[in-house]
C-alpha cells in the first residue's frame, strides 16, 4: 500500500491554460455596475469599488490609456498609491 502523500502526488492531474495569452497593452473586459452608492468595476477577474463617478473615471482613464503599465502598478500594489499622489 502506498503512503497517502505519494498516492495523492501520483493521482493529481495538472492542467494548463492553453488559451491565447493576454496580448500586451490590450485591455481586459471591463464591466461597470452602478449601485445605490457608488460603482463596482470588474476588469478581467478583479473587482474594484469606487465611491464616486469621478474617482472611477480617473482610474478607468488611466487603464484605458495604458493597460499594461496600469496592470504593472496594480500587481506591485502601487496603483492606488500612484493615483492618489497625482
C-alpha positions as CSV (number, residue, x, y, z in Angstrom):
1,X,0.0,0.0,0.0
2,X,1.3,3.5,-0.9
3,X,1.7,6.2,1.7
4,X,-1.1,8.8,1.4
5,X,1.1,11.7,0.2
6,X,2.6,9.6,-2.5
7,X,-0.8,8.4,-3.6
8,X,-2.1,12.0,-3.8
9,X,1.0,13.1,-5.7
10,X,0.5,10.3,-8.2
11,X,-3.2,11.0,-8.5
12,X,-3.2,14.7,-9.2
13,X,-3.6,15.7,-12.8
14,X,-2.3,19.1,-13.8
15,X,-3.9,21.1,-16.5
16,X,-2.5,24.2,-18.0
17,X,-4.4,27.1,-19.5
18,X,-3.9,26.7,-23.3
19,X,-5.9,29.8,-24.2
20,X,-4.2,32.6,-26.0
21,X,-2.0,34.6,-23.6
22,X,-3.2,38.2,-22.9
23,X,-1.9,40.5,-25.7
24,X,0.4,43.1,-24.2
25,X,-1.1,46.5,-23.7
26,X,-4.6,45.4,-24.7
27,X,-7.5,45.9,-22.3
28,X,-9.2,43.1,-20.5
29,X,-13.0,43.0,-20.4
30,X,-14.4,45.9,-18.3
31,X,-17.9,45.8,-16.8
32,X,-19.4,48.7,-14.7
33,X,-22.3,48.2,-12.3
34,X,-23.8,51.2,-10.7
35,X,-25.0,50.7,-7.1
36,X,-27.2,53.0,-5.0
37,X,-23.9,54.4,-3.5
38,X,-21.0,54.1,-6.0
39,X,-19.8,51.6,-8.6
40,X,-18.4,48.2,-9.0
41,X,-16.0,47.8,-11.9
42,X,-14.8,44.4,-13.0
43,X,-11.6,44.3,-15.0
44,X,-10.7,40.9,-16.1
45,X,-11.0,38.7,-13.0
46,X,-10.6,41.6,-10.5
47,X,-13.4,43.8,-9.0
48,X,-13.0,47.3,-7.8
49,X,-15.3,49.5,-5.7
50,X,-15.5,53.3,-6.3
51,X,-17.5,55.8,-4.3
52,X,-17.9,58.4,-7.0
53,X,-18.1,58.6,-10.7
54,X,-15.1,61.0,-10.8
55,X,-12.9,58.5,-8.8
56,X,-14.0,55.6,-11.1
57,X,-13.3,57.6,-14.3
58,X,-9.9,58.7,-13.1
59,X,-8.8,55.0,-12.8
60,X,-10.6,53.8,-15.9
61,X,-9.0,56.6,-17.9
62,X,-5.6,55.6,-16.6
63,X,-6.3,51.9,-17.5
64,X,-7.7,52.7,-21.0
65,X,-4.7,55.0,-21.8
66,X,-2.1,52.3,-20.8
67,X,-3.4,48.9,-19.7
68,X,0.0,47.3,-19.4
69,X,1.5,49.9,-17.1
70,X,-1.7,50.2,-15.1
71,X,-1.7,46.4,-14.5
72,X,2.0,46.5,-13.6
73,X,1.3,49.2,-10.9
74,X,-1.7,47.1,-9.7
75,X,0.3,43.9,-9.5
76,X,3.0,45.7,-7.5
77,X,0.4,47.1,-5.1
78,X,1.2,50.7,-6.2
79,X,-1.8,51.6,-8.4
80,X,-3.9,53.3,-5.8
81,X,-0.9,55.0,-4.2
82,X,0.3,56.2,-7.6
83,X,-3.1,57.9,-8.5
84,X,-3.6,59.3,-5.0
85,X,-0.4,61.3,-5.4
86,X,-1.5,62.7,-8.8
